[in-house]
Amino acid sequence: MLTAMLLLVSVNISAQTLSVKPIEVHTGEQTEMVINLTGGTSMTALQFNLQLPEGLTAAKDNVTLGDATNGHTLSIQTLNSGDLLFVLYSLDQVAFADGELLRLPLTAGDEAIAGNGTLYSVRTATVDAVSHTCSDASFTVTVTSTQDDDANFMAVEASGNTVGLHLDYNNAERNTLALLDTYTSLTVTEDIPMKQISYVRNFGNTNWQSLYVPFEIPVTAALLEEFEFAYINAARQYDFDDDGTVDDMTIEVFKIKSGTLRANTPYLIRAKATGEKTITVNETTLYATEENSIDCSTTSLLFTFKGGYSTLGYGNLADCYLLGGGTWNPVREGGSMKPMRFYLKIESRDFTPLKASVIRITVFGEDDETTEIKTSSINDDSQIIYNMQGHRMKQTEKGLYIINGRKVFVK
């Protein structure tokens, strides 16, 4: 649904003024342009051209003359340019009055867009037969949006204010959108083709953060110059002192170096520098927002990572964890989660909420976090060894292990 507003414009004719009242029109609907005249008591004839914004058409045969006319005759012609030529005159040299000059029916087509209209080549004749030529004046069509259940509509609630945004399914070349990190909620009701989507987010640190957006992100070389991405692979528990209780929990993630991040899917993102950053994707699709989740488990716990597009407060996040400072931390009273992120909920296999301390992230693909061992195996009772599935091991073979709490690659 498109809403076009024609802003008030005036054309001064010496002491006379033509003005166009502000109007709003939806695509596929009709409205009227009202032209008023003030100071017209010395005028007997008036001529002007009208150029309408693209997509707006006038029903020139259905014009209604207003009370500013006194038996004047109206002639309207369509010029080669498509503009309209209006001529109002009185054979008896009767002057105009002040008030409404005419009403012109308008129809907004499906392709109506923002633009400028113009009243130009304005000429007048006075009672004493003196002619005047006046300067042109333009008026602006401002595109806004309103909600309509039968229209293509996306609603964005930003900073507590609902903002409508029209998106045209049939002409994706006009669809651009900037998703801001200041939104309190985001709702997209249907998949919409887009020319461009930009996601603007402020990164206060260079630690891993959660990412959950309603569009796909191609992982390009240019993007990897500014960001790192990772996907969740598994959750692990470790008993390093062999006392039968869990000493450490870690979320295992793998770095993404190519491919495409899927829409409505939890991922991890890390900016290589702090500050406001923008991810821009061209020729894409804005997908309907869904609160999806991914799960993984150990033998005793279920880990659920769930994304969202609304601000969630402590009441919604009790017994949950948020990613901050590069680790998963329990949500404290008063804590909240912004839209376009995801949280972690941990439950025992009988679905009883479980409190845990800080949960680390183990990132595969980061060489600086792996120690390379140049031996074929390790067989030492003093070493606490786990494989990457979380199973306690007595010795190693070639591969990755957690040894005394550190990720180790054994050759």
N, C-alpha and C positions, 0 to 999 in steps of 0.2 A: 504494500500500500504506500503510495507516494502522496505526500501533502505538499502542495505548492502554495507559497504565500507571496502575493504581489504587494510589495511595500508601497506605501503612499508616495506618490510623485506629483509634483506641481509644475505647471508651465505658466510662467507669468506673461501676460499679454498687456503690457503697460500696467494699468490698474486692475486688469482682469486676471483671473487665475483659473486654469483647468486642473483638476485633481482627480486621481484615481484612488478609490477606496481600497484599503487592504482586503484581500480575499483569500480563502483557503479552498483547495479543491483536491479530491482524491482521484487517483487514476481510475478511469472508466466511469467517472461521474461528471455531472454538469454543475455549473455555478454561473454567476453573473458578474461581469465587470461593471461597476458603477462609476460613471464620469460625472463630476460635479463642476458647475460654473459659478464663480462669484465675480461681481463687478461687471456683469455683462449687459447692464442697462444701456450702455452706449454702443453696443454692437448689434448689427443686423444680420451679419453673415459670418460663418466660421468654417475653416477647412483645416484638416490635419490628417496625417498618415499614422497608422498604428502597426507596429511590428511586435508580434507576440513571440514568447519563448518557444523553443522547439517542443512539439508534442501537444501544444494547446491550439485548438481550432475554434473559430468564432462562427456562430450561426447568424450571419449578417441579415438574413431575411426575417429574423425574429426580434429585431431591435425594438425596444420600447422607449419612446420619447418621454422625458420627464417634465416637471413643472417649470423648468427654466426656459422651455420653448413656448412660444405664443403663436401657434399655427404655422411654425416653420416647416419647411420641406427638407427631408433627409434623403440624400443619395449616397450609396456606398458602392464602390467599385473595387474589384480585386486586381491589383497591379501584377505585372509580369513577375515580380519578385515574390509574390504571394502575400505581400502586405496589403492592408486595407486602406482605401482613401475615403474619408468621411467629408461630406459637404453638407452644411446646414445653411439655409437661406430663407428669406422672406421676400416675395415679390412685392409686398406692400410696404417694405422697409420698416417692418415692426422689430423693435429691439428685443433682445433676450431679457429674461429676468434672472435673479439669483436662485440657485437651487440645483436640483438634479437635472443634468443635461440628457443623459440617456443611460439605458441598461443594455449591455451586450452579452447574450448567452455564450458561455464558453464550455468546451468539453476537453477534459484532460485524457489523452490517449494512454495506452499502456506504456508507451515509450517516453512519456513526458519527463523532462529533466530540468534541473536548475539552469537558469540563464538570465539574460537581460532582455527586457522589452523596451520599446521606445515610442514616444509620441514625437513626431518630427514633421518638418515642413509645415509648421503651424502658421496660418494666415487668417487675418480678420478684416472685416469691413465695418466701419462705424456709420452712425446715422448720417453724418455729413459726407459719406462716400469716401472717406480717407482709408487707404489700405495700410495694414501693418504686417510685417513679417517677423516672426518670433523665433527664438533659439530652440534647438531640440532639447529634449529631456528624456532620460532613460529611467526605467524602473526595474527593480531587481526581483527575481523569483527565488525565494529561499526554500530549499527542500528540507522539510522536517519529516517526522514519521509519527504515526499513531497506530494503536493496536487494532487489528481486525481479524477475527477468527478465520475469515475466508481468504485472507491475504497472506503473502509471504512476509513473515514478521519475525524479528528477533528482538527480545527484550533484554536489556542490560541494566542492572541496578548498580550504580556507581556511587559510592560514598553516601548511601541511603537514599539517593534520588533515582527514580525509575526513568530511564532514557530510552526512547524508542528509536529504532534504526531500521529504515527500509532497505531491503536487499532484493534485487530483481533476479528471479530465477532465469529469465529469458535473455538476459544481457549481463553476463558475468563480468564484462569489461568495465562495468560501472561499480562493481562491488569491491570496496576496500574497507578494511576494518583494523583498528588499533585496539588490541586487548591490553588494558592497563592493570597494573598490580594493585591499584587503589579500589578496584571493584569490591563490593561486599557480596555480590552474587552475580551469576551469569547463567542465562537460560537460552538455549537455542532449540527451537521446536522441530526443525527439519533440516536435512542436509541441504546446503546452499553452495553453489559454485562461486568461487571468489577469484578476483583478479589478484588480490594481495591481502595477506594477513600479517600484521606485525604484533609481536608480543613484547611488551615493554616491562622490564623488571629491574628492581634495584638490588644489587648484590652487595651486602655489607661485609662479606668475607669471601674467601676462596675455598671454603669447605664444601663438601657435598650437600646438596639440598634436594628436596623432592620437586618433581615436575609432573603436571597432569593437565594437558591442554586438549581442546576439541578440534585439533587439526594435525595433519601429519607433518613431520619435520625431516626433510632429507638431510642426512649427515654428510655434509660436503667438506672438502679440504678447507675451504674458507671459514666455515662455521667452527671447525676444530681448531682454528687459530685462536678463537676466543673462548671456546667452551670444551668441556669434556662431558661425555654422557655414559651412563651405565644402566644395565638391566639387572633385576633381582633374580638370582639363581637358586639360592637355598638358605636355610637357617641352620645353625649348628650350635650344639651345647658341648662344653668341655669340663672335665674334672681333672684339673692339673695336679692337685695334691693327692689324688687317689683316695679320698675319704668318703666317696659315695654321694657327694652333693655337687651341684653344678657351680663351678667357679667362674665360668665365662660363657657368654652368649655372643654370637656374631652373625651378622647378615652377610652372606656371600654374594657379591655382585661382580659382573663382568663388564669391562669397558667396551663401549661401542665405537668402532672406528670406521664404519661404513654402513650403508643401508638406509632405512627410513624408520623413524620413531612413529609408532601407530597412534592414532587419536584415541582419547579416552583410556589411556593405559599408563600405569605408574612407571616412571623412570627416575633416575637420579641425574642431576646436572651440577656441574661445578664450573664457575667462571674463573678464568685465569687471571683476572684483575677485578678489583672492586669497582663499584659505581653502577650507574644506570646503563643497562645493556638492552639491545633490541635484537630479537630473532625475526627475520622477515622471510616469508615464503610466498612465492608468486605462483599464479595459475594452480590453485589448490581448491580444497573443499572445506567449508566450515561444517563440521558434523554436529548432529543433534547431541546435546550434552547428556551424558550418562554417568552415573556413579558406579563405575565398575571396580572390581577388586581382583587381585591375584592371591593365591594361597600357596603356602609350603608348610611342611611340618617335620618335626622330629618324632621319635617314638612316643613322646609324652606331651608335646605341645603343638598347637595349631597357630600359625602366623598368618594373619590376613592384612594385606596392604590395600587400602580403599581410598580412591580418589574422590574429590568433591569440588563443586563449583559455588558453594555458599560458605560464608564465614561460620565456623563452628566454634562454640564456646566450650567452657569446661564441662557443662552439663552433658554435652554430646561426646566428650572426649575422655571421660573418667575411665581409668584403667587402660588408657591408650598411650601411645608413644609418638612423639614428633621428632623429625630429623633436624638437628641443630648442632652446630659446632663440629660436624663430621661424625656424630654418634646419635643413636636413638635414645631419647630421654623421656621418662614418664611425664605426662602432662600435669603440671601443678595447678592448684586452684587459682583461677583468674587467667589461666592460659587459653589460647585460641589458635585456630588455624585459618589462614587466608584461603580464598578460592584458588583453584588451579594448582593444588598441592594434594598430597595424600598422607594418611596416617597409618600407624601400625597398631593392630590389636592382637594380643596374645592370650590364648585360652588353653587350658589343659584339655586333654582329649575328652573329658566329661563336661567341657564347656564352662568350667569354673574360671572366672577372671583370675589372672595370676600377676602379681606384682614382681617386677624384677629390677635389678640395678641397671646402670647404663649398658646399652648393647652396642658393641663395636661394629664397624663395617670392614669387611675384608674385600679388597678390590683386586681382582685378577687383571693383569695387564699393566700394573705399575711396578716397574723393575726395582724401584728404590725400596719397596717393602718386602722383597724376597731375598733371602740369603742363599747363595749358590754353594752347595757342598760338593766337593770333588772326590767323593768316595762312592763306591757302588752300593753301599748299604750302611745303616746304623743299627747296631745291636748293643744297647747299653741300658741296663736296668735303671740307671739314674736319670735317664731321659724319659719325659712324659710325651708320648707320641700318639697323635691322632691322624687318621687319614682324612681326606676332604669330605667324607660322608659322616664324620663325627665318631667313627669307631676307634676304640683304643687299640694300639698296635704294639707288639713287642719289638719289632724291627721293621726296617724300611726296605723298599726296593726303589727303582727309579720312579720319580714322580713328585708331586707336591704333598706336603704334610704340614701339620701344626705341631711344632716341637717346642715344648716349654713355653707355649703361648705365642710363638713366632712362626710366621709362614716361611717354610723352607723348601727349596727345590733340591732334590737329591738326584745326582747324575748316575 
